């Protein structure tokens, strides 16, 4: 998916069952305490299909392109390919998850 500069990709407090990987551009991830800027390769969103509120707001700092995986598919991948689940657990600062 593509988002223009300034677009809100996901908003903290909402339930959004998608997992994003930033392909191109810059995003700001803000959890209400601190905001950090990230480039290609960062992942964010609901990777577990937990149905919990998202902890971060993701805002496009430039035109961005993302690869989007439905959280149900991401949860299935993590269950069937344990190295994905391990990666998600080992890198929680790189992957702000919903729950």
Secondary structure, DSSP 8 states (H G I E B T S, - for coil): -EE-TT-EEE-TTS---EEEEEEES-EEEE-SS-EEEE-TT-EEE-SS------S-EEEESS-EEEEEEEHHHHHHHHHHSHHHHHHHHHTTTTEEE--
